[in-house]
Amino acid sequence: MVITGTLASMSREQAQEALVARGARVSASVSKKTGFVVAGSEAGSKLEKARELGVPVLDEQQFLALLGGESR
C-alpha cells in the first residue's frame, strides 16, 4: 500500500502504523505490484501513477472503513 496526500483524520505516519499493525506493507512509491493507494487531499504524482497503472485507489472514507472506522 502507498499513502499519498493529506489525511484529515490522522497523520500519514499514524495511517502507516495502522496498516502495518494489520499486516500490510507500506511503500513510498507506486508500482504494478502495489495493492492499493490511499489518496488524501492534495494527492499528486503518486495518484496519477496509480491511475496510469490501474492500481485501485481508496479515498480517506474508504480507507477508514477498511480500518474499521478507526481515526486518531
Predicted model as a PDB file, atoms N, CA, C, CB and O in Angstrom, pLDDT in the B-factor column:
MODEL        1                                                                  
ATOM      1  N   MET A   1       0.838  -1.170   0.000  1.00 96.00           N  
ATOM      2  CA  MET A   1       0.000   0.000   0.000  1.00 96.00           C  
ATOM      3  C   MET A   1       0.881   1.231   0.000  1.00 96.00           C  
ATOM      4  CB  MET A   1      -0.953  -0.001   1.202  1.00 96.00           C  
ATOM      5  O   MET A   1       1.997   1.231   0.521  1.00 96.00           O  
ATOM      6  N   VAL A   2       0.343   2.283  -0.603  1.00 97.00           N  
ATOM      7  CA  VAL A   2       1.024   3.569  -0.650  1.00 97.00           C  
ATOM      8  C   VAL A   2       0.051   4.625  -0.139  1.00 97.00           C  
ATOM      9  CB  VAL A   2       1.524   3.906  -2.101  1.00 97.00           C  
ATOM     10  O   VAL A   2      -1.130   4.596  -0.484  1.00 97.00           O  
ATOM     11  N   ILE A   3       0.532   5.549   0.674  1.00 97.00           N  
ATOM     12  CA  ILE A   3      -0.278   6.647   1.185  1.00 97.00           C  
ATOM     13  C   ILE A   3       0.233   7.927   0.545  1.00 97.00           C  
ATOM     14  CB  ILE A   3      -0.224   6.729   2.753  1.00 97.00           C  
ATOM     15  O   ILE A   3       1.434   8.196   0.545  1.00 97.00           O  
ATOM     16  N   THR A   4      -0.694   8.722  -0.007  1.00 96.00           N  
ATOM     17  CA  THR A   4      -0.307   9.985  -0.619  1.00 96.00           C  
ATOM     18  C   THR A   4      -1.315  11.064  -0.258  1.00 96.00           C  
ATOM     19  CB  THR A   4      -0.193   9.841  -2.147  1.00 96.00           C  
ATOM     20  O   THR A   4      -2.483  10.772   0.001  1.00 96.00           O  
ATOM     21  N   GLY A   5      -0.866  12.292  -0.243  1.00 96.00           N  
ATOM     22  CA  GLY A   5      -1.756  13.395   0.099  1.00 96.00           C  
ATOM     23  C   GLY A   5      -1.903  13.547   1.603  1.00 96.00           C  
ATOM     24  O   GLY A   5      -1.215  12.891   2.385  1.00 96.00           O  
ATOM     25  N   THR A   6      -2.822  14.435   1.992  1.00 96.00           N  
ATOM     26  CA  THR A   6      -3.059  14.756   3.398  1.00 96.00           C  
ATOM     27  C   THR A   6      -4.356  14.126   3.868  1.00 96.00           C  
ATOM     28  CB  THR A   6      -3.096  16.277   3.612  1.00 96.00           C  
ATOM     29  O   THR A   6      -5.403  14.313   3.249  1.00 96.00           O  
ATOM     30  N   LEU A   7      -4.289  13.381   4.962  1.00 96.00           N  
ATOM     31  CA  LEU A   7      -5.483  12.780   5.550  1.00 96.00           C  
ATOM     32  C   LEU A   7      -5.994  13.693   6.660  1.00 96.00           C  
ATOM     33  CB  LEU A   7      -5.184  11.347   6.098  1.00 96.00           C  
ATOM     34  O   LEU A   7      -5.212  14.178   7.478  1.00 96.00           O  
ATOM     35  N   ALA A   8      -7.305  13.928   6.687  1.00 96.00           N  
ATOM     36  CA  ALA A   8      -7.893  14.831   7.679  1.00 96.00           C  
ATOM     37  C   ALA A   8      -7.964  14.199   9.063  1.00 96.00           C  
ATOM     38  CB  ALA A   8      -9.282  15.252   7.240  1.00 96.00           C  
ATOM     39  O   ALA A   8      -7.851  14.903  10.066  1.00 96.00           O  
ATOM     40  N   SER A   9      -8.148  12.890   9.133  1.00 93.00           N  
ATOM     41  CA  SER A   9      -8.411  12.232  10.409  1.00 93.00           C  
ATOM     42  C   SER A   9      -7.170  11.726  11.135  1.00 93.00           C  
ATOM     43  CB  SER A   9      -9.329  11.097  10.188  1.00 93.00           C  
ATOM     44  O   SER A   9      -7.237  11.401  12.320  1.00 93.00           O  
ATOM     45  N   MET A  10      -6.046  11.656  10.442  1.00 95.00           N  
ATOM     46  CA  MET A  10      -4.810  11.175  11.068  1.00 95.00           C  
ATOM     47  C   MET A  10      -3.625  11.583  10.214  1.00 95.00           C  
ATOM     48  CB  MET A  10      -4.839   9.634  11.259  1.00 95.00           C  
ATOM     49  O   MET A  10      -3.784  11.944   9.048  1.00 95.00           O  
ATOM     50  N   SER A  11      -2.441  11.525  10.798  1.00 94.00           N  
ATOM     51  CA  SER A  11      -1.228  11.818  10.035  1.00 94.00           C  
ATOM     52  C   SER A  11      -0.893  10.624   9.139  1.00 94.00           C  
ATOM     53  CB  SER A  11      -0.038  12.145  10.987  1.00 94.00           C  
ATOM     54  O   SER A  11      -1.405   9.522   9.338  1.00 94.00           O  
ATOM     55  N   ARG A  12      -0.049  10.854   8.177  1.00 92.00           N  
ATOM     56  CA  ARG A  12       0.374   9.744   7.316  1.00 92.00           C  
ATOM     57  C   ARG A  12       1.116   8.692   8.131  1.00 92.00           C  
ATOM     58  CB  ARG A  12       1.268  10.256   6.165  1.00 92.00           C  
ATOM     59  O   ARG A  12       1.009   7.495   7.862  1.00 92.00           O  
ATOM     60  N   GLU A  13       1.868   9.149   9.132  1.00 94.00           N  
ATOM     61  CA  GLU A  13       2.593   8.207   9.988  1.00 94.00           C  
ATOM     62  C   GLU A  13       1.619   7.325  10.767  1.00 94.00           C  
ATOM     63  CB  GLU A  13       3.518   8.964  10.961  1.00 94.00           C  
ATOM     64  O   GLU A  13       1.839   6.121  10.893  1.00 94.00           O  
ATOM     65  N   GLN A  14       0.550   7.915  11.286  1.00 95.00           N  
ATOM     66  CA  GLN A  14      -0.451   7.135  12.008  1.00 95.00           C  
ATOM     67  C   GLN A  14      -1.149   6.153  11.064  1.00 95.00           C  
ATOM     68  CB  GLN A  14      -1.483   8.066  12.673  1.00 95.00           C  
ATOM     69  O   GLN A  14      -1.424   5.014  11.440  1.00 95.00           O  
ATOM     70  N   ALA A  15      -1.428   6.591   9.860  1.00 95.00           N  
ATOM     71  CA  ALA A  15      -2.064   5.712   8.881  1.00 95.00           C  
ATOM     72  C   ALA A  15      -1.146   4.538   8.549  1.00 95.00           C  
ATOM     73  CB  ALA A  15      -2.423   6.493   7.600  1.00 95.00           C  
ATOM     74  O   ALA A  15      -1.592   3.396   8.445  1.00 95.00           O  
ATOM     75  N   GLN A  16       0.131   4.834   8.385  1.00 96.00           N  
ATOM     76  CA  GLN A  16       1.100   3.777   8.098  1.00 96.00           C  
ATOM     77  C   GLN A  16       1.169   2.788   9.250  1.00 96.00           C  
ATOM     78  CB  GLN A  16       2.488   4.373   7.828  1.00 96.00           C  
ATOM     79  O   GLN A  16       1.183   1.577   9.029  1.00 96.00           O  
ATOM     80  N   GLU A  17       1.213   3.292  10.480  1.00 96.00           N  
ATOM     81  CA  GLU A  17       1.261   2.415  11.654  1.00 96.00           C  
ATOM     82  C   GLU A  17       0.026   1.519  11.720  1.00 96.00           C  
ATOM     83  CB  GLU A  17       1.377   3.246  12.942  1.00 96.00           C  
ATOM     84  O   GLU A  17       0.130   0.337  12.047  1.00 96.00           O  
ATOM     85  N   ALA A  18      -1.146   2.084  11.410  1.00 95.00           N  
ATOM     86  CA  ALA A  18      -2.385   1.304  11.439  1.00 95.00           C  
ATOM     87  C   ALA A  18      -2.347   0.196  10.404  1.00 95.00           C  
ATOM     88  CB  ALA A  18      -3.598   2.208  11.199  1.00 95.00           C  
ATOM     89  O   ALA A  18      -2.811  -0.914  10.665  1.00 95.00           O  
ATOM     90  N   LEU A  19      -1.805   0.482   9.241  1.00 95.00           N  
ATOM     91  CA  LEU A  19      -1.708  -0.538   8.192  1.00 95.00           C  
ATOM     92  C   LEU A  19      -0.707  -1.626   8.565  1.00 95.00           C  
ATOM     93  CB  LEU A  19      -1.307   0.102   6.862  1.00 95.00           C  
ATOM     94  O   LEU A  19      -0.992  -2.813   8.412  1.00 95.00           O  
ATOM     95  N   VAL A  20       0.461  -1.224   9.051  1.00 96.00           N  
ATOM     96  CA  VAL A  20       1.496  -2.196   9.437  1.00 96.00           C  
ATOM     97  C   VAL A  20       0.991  -3.090  10.558  1.00 96.00           C  
ATOM     98  CB  VAL A  20       2.792  -1.475   9.875  1.00 96.00           C  
ATOM     99  O   VAL A  20       1.268  -4.290  10.574  1.00 96.00           O  
ATOM    100  N   ALA A  21       0.248  -2.509  11.498  1.00 95.00           N  
ATOM    101  CA  ALA A  21      -0.306  -3.289  12.609  1.00 95.00           C  
ATOM    102  C   ALA A  21      -1.265  -4.360  12.116  1.00 95.00           C  
ATOM    103  CB  ALA A  21      -1.021  -2.373  13.597  1.00 95.00           C  
ATOM    104  O   ALA A  21      -1.484  -5.366  12.791  1.00 95.00           O  
ATOM    105  N   ARG A  22      -1.831  -4.142  10.943  1.00 93.00           N  
ATOM    106  CA  ARG A  22      -2.763  -5.110  10.357  1.00 93.00           C  
ATOM    107  C   ARG A  22      -2.085  -6.023   9.333  1.00 93.00           C  
ATOM    108  CB  ARG A  22      -3.924  -4.379   9.700  1.00 93.00           C  
ATOM    109  O   ARG A  22      -2.750  -6.776   8.622  1.00 93.00           O  
ATOM    110  N   GLY A  23      -0.755  -5.945   9.270  1.00 94.00           N  
ATOM    111  CA  GLY A  23      -0.004  -6.845   8.417  1.00 94.00           C  
ATOM    112  C   GLY A  23       0.274  -6.351   7.016  1.00 94.00           C  
ATOM    113  O   GLY A  23       0.789  -7.105   6.190  1.00 94.00           O  
ATOM    114  N   ALA A  24      -0.056  -5.094   6.723  1.00 94.00           N  
ATOM    115  CA  ALA A  24       0.191  -4.550   5.384  1.00 94.00           C  
ATOM    116  C   ALA A  24       1.632  -4.070   5.274  1.00 94.00           C  
ATOM    117  CB  ALA A  24      -0.787  -3.393   5.070  1.00 94.00           C  
ATOM    118  O   ALA A  24       2.268  -3.712   6.265  1.00 94.00           O  
ATOM    119  N   ARG A  25       2.124  -4.073   4.045  1.00 95.00           N  
ATOM    120  CA  ARG A  25       3.423  -3.464   3.762  1.00 95.00           C  
ATOM    121  C   ARG A  25       3.156  -2.112   3.127  1.00 95.00           C  
ATOM    122  CB  ARG A  25       4.308  -4.374   2.827  1.00 95.00           C  
ATOM    123  O   ARG A  25       2.374  -2.010   2.182  1.00 95.00           O  
ATOM    124  N   VAL A  26       3.798  -1.081   3.638  1.00 97.00           N  
ATOM    125  CA  VAL A  26       3.607   0.268   3.122  1.00 97.00           C  
ATOM    126  C   VAL A  26       4.873   0.675   2.382  1.00 97.00           C  
ATOM    127  CB  VAL A  26       3.274   1.278   4.270  1.00 97.00           C  
ATOM    128  O   VAL A  26       5.983   0.536   2.894  1.00 97.00           O  
ATOM    129  N   SER A  27       4.686   1.176   1.176  1.00 96.00           N  
ATOM    130  CA  SER A  27       5.802   1.574   0.332  1.00 96.00           C  
ATOM    131  C   SER A  27       5.733   3.067   0.058  1.00 96.00           C  
ATOM    132  CB  SER A  27       5.803   0.781  -0.987  1.00 96.00           C  
ATOM    133  O   SER A  27       4.680   3.687   0.205  1.00 96.00           O  
ATOM    134  N   ALA A  28       6.856   3.634  -0.339  1.00 95.00           N  
ATOM    135  CA  ALA A  28       6.906   5.062  -0.655  1.00 95.00           C  
ATOM    136  C   ALA A  28       6.591   5.339  -2.118  1.00 95.00           C  
ATOM    137  CB  ALA A  28       8.272   5.623  -0.314  1.00 95.00           C  
ATOM    138  O   ALA A  28       6.308   6.481  -2.482  1.00 95.00           O  
ATOM    139  N   SER A  29       6.636   4.301  -2.970  1.00 96.00           N  
ATOM    140  CA  SER A  29       6.407   4.523  -4.393  1.00 96.00           C  
ATOM    141  C   SER A  29       5.388   3.532  -4.943  1.00 96.00           C  
ATOM    142  CB  SER A  29       7.722   4.414  -5.168  1.00 96.00           C  
ATOM    143  O   SER A  29       5.216   2.434  -4.414  1.00 96.00           O  
ATOM    144  N   VAL A  30       4.723   3.940  -6.007  1.00 97.00           N  
ATOM    145  CA  VAL A  30       3.689   3.133  -6.650  1.00 97.00           C  
ATOM    146  C   VAL A  30       4.308   2.297  -7.760  1.00 97.00           C  
ATOM    147  CB  VAL A  30       2.559   4.027  -7.210  1.00 97.00           C  
ATOM    148  O   VAL A  30       5.092   2.802  -8.564  1.00 97.00           O  
ATOM    149  N   SER A  31       3.950   1.006  -7.800  1.00 96.00           N  
ATOM    150  CA  SER A  31       4.376   0.122  -8.890  1.00 96.00           C  
ATOM    151  C   SER A  31       3.213  -0.787  -9.261  1.00 96.00           C  
ATOM    152  CB  SER A  31       5.634  -0.721  -8.484  1.00 96.00           C  
ATOM    153  O   SER A  31       2.149  -0.732  -8.644  1.00 96.00           O  
ATOM    154  N   LYS A  32       3.421  -1.614 -10.262  1.00 94.00           N  
ATOM    155  CA  LYS A  32       2.368  -2.558 -10.662  1.00 94.00           C  
ATOM    156  C   LYS A  32       2.020  -3.523  -9.547  1.00 94.00           C  
ATOM    157  CB  LYS A  32       2.797  -3.338 -11.892  1.00 94.00           C  
ATOM    158  O   LYS A  32       0.923  -4.082  -9.534  1.00 94.00           O  
ATOM    159  N   LYS A  33       2.939  -3.727  -8.607  1.00 95.00           N  
ATOM    160  CA  LYS A  33       2.710  -4.659  -7.503  1.00 95.00           C  
ATOM    161  C   LYS A  33       1.990  -4.025  -6.314  1.00 95.00           C  
ATOM    162  CB  LYS A  33       4.022  -5.227  -7.043  1.00 95.00           C  
ATOM    163  O   LYS A  33       1.652  -4.718  -5.354  1.00 95.00           O  
ATOM    164  N   THR A  34       1.753  -2.713  -6.371  1.00 96.00           N  
ATOM    165  CA  THR A  34       1.053  -2.021  -5.282  1.00 96.00           C  
ATOM    166  C   THR A  34      -0.390  -2.503  -5.228  1.00 96.00           C  
ATOM    167  CB  THR A  34       1.108  -0.475  -5.472  1.00 96.00           C  
ATOM    168  O   THR A  34      -1.075  -2.545  -6.250  1.00 96.00           O  
ATOM    169  N   GLY A  35      -0.851  -2.869  -4.029  1.00 96.00           N  
ATOM    170  CA  GLY A  35      -2.214  -3.373  -3.877  1.00 96.00           C  
ATOM    171  C   GLY A  35      -3.254  -2.269  -3.904  1.00 96.00           C  
ATOM    172  O   GLY A  35      -4.279  -2.388  -4.575  1.00 96.00           O  
ATOM    173  N   PHE A  36      -2.989  -1.191  -3.173  1.00 95.00           N  
ATOM    174  CA  PHE A  36      -3.899  -0.050  -3.080  1.00 95.00           C  
ATOM    175  C   PHE A  36      -3.099   1.217  -2.854  1.00 95.00           C  
ATOM    176  CB  PHE A  36      -4.930  -0.250  -1.946  1.00 95.00           C  
ATOM    177  O   PHE A  36      -2.001   1.183  -2.299  1.00 95.00           O  
ATOM    178  N   VAL A  37      -3.662   2.337  -3.290  1.00 97.00           N  
ATOM    179  CA  VAL A  37      -3.133   3.652  -2.942  1.00 97.00           C  
ATOM    180  C   VAL A  37      -4.208   4.362  -2.131  1.00 97.00           C  
ATOM    181  CB  VAL A  37      -2.730   4.482  -4.225  1.00 97.00           C  
ATOM    182  O   VAL A  37      -5.362   4.439  -2.554  1.00 97.00           O  
ATOM    183  N   VAL A  38      -3.833   4.877  -0.971  1.00 97.00           N  
ATOM    184  CA  VAL A  38      -4.730   5.684  -0.153  1.00 97.00           C  
ATOM    185  C   VAL A  38      -4.437   7.138  -0.512  1.00 97.00           C  
ATOM    186  CB  VAL A  38      -4.536   5.404   1.403  1.00 97.00           C  
ATOM    187  O   VAL A  38      -3.330   7.628  -0.289  1.00 97.00           O  
ATOM    188  N   ALA A  39      -5.434   7.827  -1.070  1.00 97.00           N  
ATOM    189  CA  ALA A  39      -5.233   9.188  -1.554  1.00 97.00           C  
ATOM    190  C   ALA A  39      -6.008  10.184  -0.705  1.00 97.00           C  
ATOM    191  CB  ALA A  39      -5.656   9.304  -3.020  1.00 97.00           C  
ATOM    192  O   ALA A  39      -7.239  10.200  -0.711  1.00 97.00           O  
ATOM    193  N   GLY A  40      -5.278  11.007   0.017  1.00 95.00           N  
ATOM    194  CA  GLY A  40      -5.888  12.094   0.770  1.00 95.00           C  
ATOM    195  C   GLY A  40      -5.990  13.327  -0.110  1.00 95.00           C  
ATOM    196  O   GLY A  40      -5.792  13.253  -1.323  1.00 95.00           O  
ATOM    197  N   SER A  41      -6.301  14.463   0.506  1.00 95.00           N  
ATOM    198  CA  SER A  41      -6.392  15.696  -0.263  1.00 95.00           C  
ATOM    199  C   SER A  41      -5.004  16.105  -0.753  1.00 95.00           C  
ATOM    200  CB  SER A  41      -7.026  16.823   0.584  1.00 95.00           C  
ATOM    201  O   SER A  41      -3.991  15.796  -0.126  1.00 95.00           O  
ATOM    202  N   GLU A  42      -4.984  16.792  -1.863  1.00 93.00           N  
ATOM    203  CA  GLU A  42      -3.747  17.270  -2.479  1.00 93.00           C  
ATOM    204  C   GLU A  42      -2.800  16.142  -2.859  1.00 93.00           C  
ATOM    205  CB  GLU A  42      -3.045  18.218  -1.547  1.00 93.00           C  
ATOM    206  O   GLU A  42      -1.582  16.316  -2.830  1.00 93.00           O  
ATOM    207  N   ALA A  43      -3.353  14.981  -3.216  1.00 94.00           N  
ATOM    208  CA  ALA A  43      -2.522  13.877  -3.715  1.00 94.00           C  
ATOM    209  C   ALA A  43      -1.980  14.280  -5.083  1.00 94.00           C  
ATOM    210  CB  ALA A  43      -3.339  12.527  -3.802  1.00 94.00           C  
ATOM    211  O   ALA A  43      -2.681  14.914  -5.871  1.00 94.00           O  
ATOM    212  N   GLY A  44      -0.759  13.920  -5.356  1.00 91.00           N  
ATOM    213  CA  GLY A  44      -0.124  14.376  -6.592  1.00 91.00           C  
ATOM    214  C   GLY A  44       0.286  13.261  -7.528  1.00 91.00           C  
ATOM    215  O   GLY A  44      -0.549  12.505  -8.025  1.00 91.00           O  
ATOM    216  N   SER A  45       1.583  13.170  -7.762  1.00 95.00           N  
ATOM    217  CA  SER A  45       2.112  12.269  -8.781  1.00 95.00           C  
ATOM    218  C   SER A  45       1.882  10.795  -8.463  1.00 95.00           C  
ATOM    219  CB  SER A  45       3.578  12.514  -8.957  1.00 95.00           C  
ATOM    220  O   SER A  45       1.736   9.988  -9.381  1.00 95.00           O  
ATOM    221  N   LYS A  46       1.846  10.429  -7.188  1.00 96.00           N  
ATOM    222  CA  LYS A  46       1.604   9.025  -6.836  1.00 96.00           C  
ATOM    223  C   LYS A  46       0.197   8.607  -7.245  1.00 96.00           C  
ATOM    224  CB  LYS A  46       1.808   8.800  -5.323  1.00 96.00           C  
ATOM    225  O   LYS A  46      -0.010   7.481  -7.697  1.00 96.00           O  
ATOM    226  N   LEU A  47      -0.769   9.506  -7.088  1.00 96.00           N  
ATOM    227  CA  LEU A  47      -2.136   9.223  -7.513  1.00 96.00           C  
ATOM    228  C   LEU A  47      -2.208   9.080  -9.025  1.00 96.00           C  
ATOM    229  CB  LEU A  47      -3.089  10.327  -7.038  1.00 96.00           C  
ATOM    230  O   LEU A  47      -2.862   8.171  -9.536  1.00 96.00           O  
ATOM    231  N   GLU A  48      -1.543   9.969  -9.735  1.00 96.00           N  
ATOM    232  CA  GLU A  48      -1.507   9.876 -11.197  1.00 96.00           C  
ATOM    233  C   GLU A  48      -0.882   8.556 -11.646  1.00 96.00           C  
ATOM    234  CB  GLU A  48      -0.724  11.060 -11.790  1.00 96.00           C  
ATOM    235  O   GLU A  48      -1.396   7.896 -12.549  1.00 96.00           O  
ATOM    236  N   LYS A  49       0.215   8.179 -11.019  1.00 97.00           N  
ATOM    237  CA  LYS A  49       0.914   6.928 -11.360  1.00 97.00           C  
ATOM    238  C   LYS A  49       0.006   5.731 -11.099  1.00 97.00           C  
ATOM    239  CB  LYS A  49       2.231   6.791 -10.546  1.00 97.00           C  
ATOM    240  O   LYS A  49      -0.042   4.803 -11.906  1.00 97.00           O  
ATOM    241  N   ALA A  50      -0.721   5.743  -9.969  1.00 97.00           N  
ATOM    242  CA  ALA A  50      -1.637   4.645  -9.646  1.00 97.00           C  
ATOM    243  C   ALA A  50      -2.700   4.511 -10.727  1.00 97.00           C  
ATOM    244  CB  ALA A  50      -2.299   4.870  -8.269  1.00 97.00           C  
ATOM    245  O   ALA A  50      -3.008   3.401 -11.159  1.00 97.00           O  
ATOM    246  N   ARG A  51      -3.253   5.616 -11.160  1.00 96.00           N  
ATOM    247  CA  ARG A  51      -4.283   5.581 -12.207  1.00 96.00           C  
ATOM    248  C   ARG A  51      -3.714   5.066 -13.519  1.00 96.00           C  
ATOM    249  CB  ARG A  51      -4.888   6.974 -12.412  1.00 96.00           C  
ATOM    250  O   ARG A  51      -4.368   4.293 -14.219  1.00 96.00           O  
ATOM    251  N   GLU A  52      -2.503   5.489 -13.857  1.00 97.00           N  
ATOM    252  CA  GLU A  52      -1.853   5.014 -15.086  1.00 97.00           C  
ATOM    253  C   GLU A  52      -1.662   3.498 -15.063  1.00 97.00           C  
ATOM    254  CB  GLU A  52      -0.495   5.710 -15.275  1.00 97.00           C  
ATOM    255  O   GLU A  52      -1.832   2.824 -16.079  1.00 97.00           O  
ATOM    256  N   LEU A  53      -1.305   2.971 -13.882  1.00 97.00           N  
ATOM    257  CA  LEU A  53      -1.014   1.539 -13.751  1.00 97.00           C  
ATOM    258  C   LEU A  53      -2.257   0.702 -13.438  1.00 97.00           C  
ATOM    259  CB  LEU A  53       0.021   1.326 -12.668  1.00 97.00           C  
ATOM    260  O   LEU A  53      -2.183  -0.526 -13.400  1.00 97.00           O  
ATOM    261  N   GLY A  54      -3.391   1.360 -13.215  1.00 97.00           N  
ATOM    262  CA  GLY A  54      -4.613   0.633 -12.888  1.00 97.00           C  
ATOM    263  C   GLY A  54      -4.651   0.108 -11.467  1.00 97.00           C  
ATOM    264  O   GLY A  54      -5.352  -0.862 -11.183  1.00 97.00           O  
ATOM    265  N   VAL A  55      -3.897   0.743 -10.563  1.00 97.00           N  
ATOM    266  CA  VAL A  55      -3.877   0.341  -9.154  1.00 97.00           C  
ATOM    267  C   VAL A  55      -5.120   0.915  -8.478  1.00 97.00           C  
ATOM    268  CB  VAL A  55      -2.563   0.830  -8.434  1.00 97.00           C  
ATOM    269  O   VAL A  55      -5.421   2.094  -8.668  1.00 97.00           O  
ATOM    270  N   PRO A  56      -5.847   0.123  -7.699  1.00 97.00           N  
ATOM    271  CA  PRO A  56      -7.039   0.640  -7.001  1.00 97.00           C  
ATOM    272  C   PRO A  56      -6.685   1.784  -6.050  1.00 97.00           C  
ATOM    273  CB  PRO A  56      -7.728  -0.489  -6.219  1.00 97.00           C  
ATOM    274  O   PRO A  56      -5.677   1.736  -5.344  1.00 97.00           O  
ATOM    275  N   VAL A  57      -7.532   2.806  -6.047  1.00 97.00           N  
ATOM    276  CA  VAL A  57      -7.320   3.982  -5.207  1.00 97.00           C  
ATOM    277  C   VAL A  57      -8.452   4.081  -4.191  1.00 97.00           C  
ATOM    278  CB  VAL A  57      -7.236   5.275  -6.067  1.00 97.00           C  
ATOM    279  O   VAL A  57      -9.628   4.007  -4.547  1.00 97.00           O  
ATOM    280  N   LEU A  58      -8.085   4.250  -2.920  1.00 97.00           N  
ATOM    281  CA  LEU A  58      -9.056   4.451  -1.848  1.00 97.00           C  
ATOM    282  C   LEU A  58      -9.014   5.898  -1.408  1.00 97.00           C  
ATOM    283  CB  LEU A  58      -8.777   3.509  -0.653  1.00 97.00           C  
ATOM    284  O   LEU A  58      -7.934   6.459  -1.223  1.00 97.00           O  
ATOM    285  N   ASP A  59     -10.195   6.522  -1.235  1.00 96.00           N  
ATOM    286  CA  ASP A  59     -10.197   7.843  -0.628  1.00 96.00           C  
ATOM    287  C   ASP A  59     -10.155   7.659   0.890  1.00 96.00           C  
ATOM    288  CB  ASP A  59     -11.453   8.676  -1.072  1.00 96.00           C  
ATOM    289  O   ASP A  59     -10.141   6.530   1.380  1.00 96.00           O  
ATOM    290  N   GLU A  60     -10.136   8.759   1.626  1.00 95.00           N  
ATOM    291  CA  GLU A  60      -9.980   8.659   3.083  1.00 95.00           C  
ATOM    292  C   GLU A  60     -11.135   7.910   3.738  1.00 95.00           C  
ATOM    293  CB  GLU A  60      -9.865  10.046   3.693  1.00 95.00           C  
ATOM    294  O   GLU A  60     -10.912   7.116   4.652  1.00 95.00           O  
ATOM    295  N   GLN A  61     -12.355   8.146   3.291  1.00 95.00           N  
ATOM    296  CA  GLN A  61     -13.515   7.463   3.876  1.00 95.00           C  
ATOM    297  C   GLN A  61     -13.434   5.950   3.653  1.00 95.00           C  
ATOM    298  CB  GLN A  61     -14.823   8.016   3.274  1.00 95.00           C  
ATOM    299  O   GLN A  61     -13.722   5.169   4.560  1.00 95.00           O  
ATOM    300  N   GLN A  62     -13.042   5.542   2.446  1.00 95.00           N  
ATOM    301  CA  GLN A  62     -12.891   4.115   2.153  1.00 95.00           C  
ATOM    302  C   GLN A  62     -11.772   3.510   2.988  1.00 95.00           C  
ATOM    303  CB  GLN A  62     -12.612   3.896   0.658  1.00 95.00           C  
ATOM    304  O   GLN A  62     -11.884   2.380   3.464  1.00 95.00           O  
ATOM    305  N   PHE A  63     -10.699   4.263   3.162  1.00 95.00           N  
ATOM    306  CA  PHE A  63      -9.574   3.808   3.983  1.00 95.00           C  
ATOM    307  C   PHE A  63     -10.007   3.599   5.427  1.00 95.00           C  
ATOM    308  CB  PHE A  63      -8.419   4.816   3.920  1.00 95.00           C  
ATOM    309  O   PHE A  63      -9.671   2.583   6.035  1.00 95.00           O  
ATOM    310  N   LEU A  64     -10.754   4.557   5.980  1.00 94.00           N  
ATOM    311  CA  LEU A  64     -11.235   4.428   7.359  1.00 94.00           C  
ATOM    312  C   LEU A  64     -12.165   3.245   7.507  1.00 94.00           C  
ATOM    313  CB  LEU A  64     -11.947   5.701   7.801  1.00 94.00           C  
ATOM    314  O   LEU A  64     -12.132   2.554   8.525  1.00 94.00           O  
ATOM    315  N   ALA A  65     -12.996   3.001   6.503  1.00 94.00           N  
ATOM    316  CA  ALA A  65     -13.891   1.831   6.533  1.00 94.00           C  
ATOM    317  C   ALA A  65     -13.061   0.551   6.536  1.00 94.00           C  
ATOM    318  CB  ALA A  65     -14.868   1.843   5.316  1.00 94.00           C  
ATOM    319  O   ALA A  65     -13.397  -0.409   7.230  1.00 94.00           O  
ATOM    320  N   LEU A  66     -11.985   0.537   5.765  1.00 90.00           N  
ATOM    321  CA  LEU A  66     -11.092  -0.623   5.722  1.00 90.00           C  
ATOM    322  C   LEU A  66     -10.480  -0.877   7.094  1.00 90.00           C  
ATOM    323  CB  LEU A  66      -9.983  -0.415   4.673  1.00 90.00           C  
ATOM    324  O   LEU A  66     -10.295  -2.025   7.498  1.00 90.00           O  
ATOM    325  N   LEU A  67     -10.165   0.207   7.809  1.00 90.00           N  
ATOM    326  CA  LEU A  67      -9.587   0.075   9.141  1.00 90.00           C  
ATOM    327  C   LEU A  67     -10.641  -0.193  10.202  1.00 90.00           C  
ATOM    328  CB  LEU A  67      -8.815   1.319   9.495  1.00 90.00           C  
ATOM    329  O   LEU A  67     -10.299  -0.395  11.367  1.00 90.00           O  
ATOM    330  N   GLY A  68     -11.901  -0.199   9.832  1.00 88.00           N  
ATOM    331  CA  GLY A  68     -12.971  -0.437  10.799  1.00 88.00           C  
ATOM    332  C   GLY A  68     -13.435   0.835  11.470  1.00 88.00           C  
ATOM    333  O   GLY A  68     -13.888   0.803  12.614  1.00 88.00           O  
ATOM    334  N   GLY A  69     -13.327   1.971  10.766  1.00 61.00           N  
ATOM    335  CA  GLY A  69     -13.817   3.229  11.303  1.00 61.00           C  
ATOM    336  C   GLY A  69     -12.868   3.918  12.266  1.00 61.00           C  
ATOM    337  O   GLY A  69     -13.243   4.894  12.916  1.00 61.00           O  
ATOM    338  N   GLU A  70     -11.651   3.425  12.363  1.00 55.00           N  
ATOM    339  CA  GLU A  70     -10.676   3.997  13.290  1.00 55.00           C  
ATOM    340  C   GLU A  70     -10.234   5.367  12.825  1.00 55.00           C  
ATOM    341  CB  GLU A  70      -9.466   3.079  13.436  1.00 55.00           C  
ATOM    342  O   GLU A  70      -9.993   5.572  11.636  1.00 55.00           O  
ATOM    343  N   SER A  71     -10.125   6.296  13.736  1.00 52.00           N  
ATOM    344  CA  SER A  71      -9.455   7.566  13.486  1.00 52.00           C  
ATOM    345  C   SER A  71      -8.754   7.975  14.760  1.00 52.00           C  
ATOM    346  CB  SER A  71     -10.457   8.667  13.015  1.00 52.00           C  
ATOM    347  O   SER A  71      -9.134   7.551  15.852  1.00 52.00           O  
ATOM    348  N   ARG A  72      -7.739   8.789  14.623  1.00 48.00           N  
ATOM    349  CA  ARG A  72      -6.946   9.173  15.798  1.00 48.00           C  
ATOM    350  C   ARG A  72      -6.972  10.660  15.974  1.00 48.00           C  
ATOM    351  CB  ARG A  72      -5.502   8.687  15.678  1.00 48.00           C  
ATOM    352  O   ARG A  72      -6.364  11.182  16.908  1.00 48.00           O  
TER     353      ARG A  72                                                      
ENDMDL                                                                          
END                                                                             
